[in-house]
Amino acid sequence: MFGLNRAKKTAALIAATAAAAATALLGAPTAVAAPQPIVGGTTTPTTSYPFMMQITDSSQNQFCGGTLVSATKVVTAAHCMVGETTSSVRVVGGRTYLNGTNGTVSRVSKIWIHPSYTDATNGDDVAVLTLSTAMSYTPASYVSSSQTSVYAAGTTARILGWGTTSSGGSSSNQLRTATVPIVSNSSCASSYGSDFISSDMVCAGYTSGGVDTCQGDSGGPLLIGGVLAGITSWGEGCAEAGYPGVYTRLTTFSSLVTTQVNS
């Protein structure tokens, strides 16, 4: 069994309950990450990616990312929402820095988690939040169920987040971004074995490592051609050679997401 999800809260819980100190954003305790958040990335303002949302607790402590797909709907990872309630979660838009006070803060009126979700490595890692307050930011478009060709190996994808600076490390105060290539299903299966479910997952990253999502980036977007095509889900460590990041393959769940967006 490979790594865990890349939510900060999950990693902290594991570290506190099992002596697996450096659990990566979906990482295993043996992994060592490169010293950057969105490892290997660069800083960017939310004005460049206005659909990028912070998912926080009720005190506005960020633990996952999400993507605004309509004024009141945010797509994120199911593993981010397990154990959460509408009263425990906030969504923050338009805030580049974690310690900022600007932007729009919304409560959540509904949390939809894929009904078959059990664990990130079992697939179905998708959730949709309904916001109590409409966001004025430009939403992202997302792939339809027929757009499976976007995942061609070698295609450049973009990742975003406020993830940790190393496995189990501290967060990036400012939003960061990086680009990574889509990895073929066969290559990803070679890395992760039976934990990789090609119908539900897509991998992205460099063979040599060095660029990846990390703890706190869970739920954030994998963009292909500027369109939401994946959700940061899990992986072995952060930016480890031979272990690309694993993302929810959104084409598989696009129709379900649309049902929630229209509800």
SULDA-V639542 format. One record per helix or strand of 2 or more residues. SS is the DSSP state (H for helix, E for strand). FROM is the first residue (numbers start at 1). LEN is the number of residues. If there is no record, write none. Layout:
SS:FROM:LEN ; SS:FROM:LEN
This chain:
H:8:10 ; E:42:2 ; E:52:6 ; E:62:9 ; E:73:4 ; H:78:4 ; E:89:5 ; E:104:10 ; H:120:3 ; E:127:5 ; H:148:4 ; E:156:6 ; E:176:8 ; H:185:11 ; E:201:4 ; E:221:4 ; E:227:8 ; E:245:5 ; H:250:12
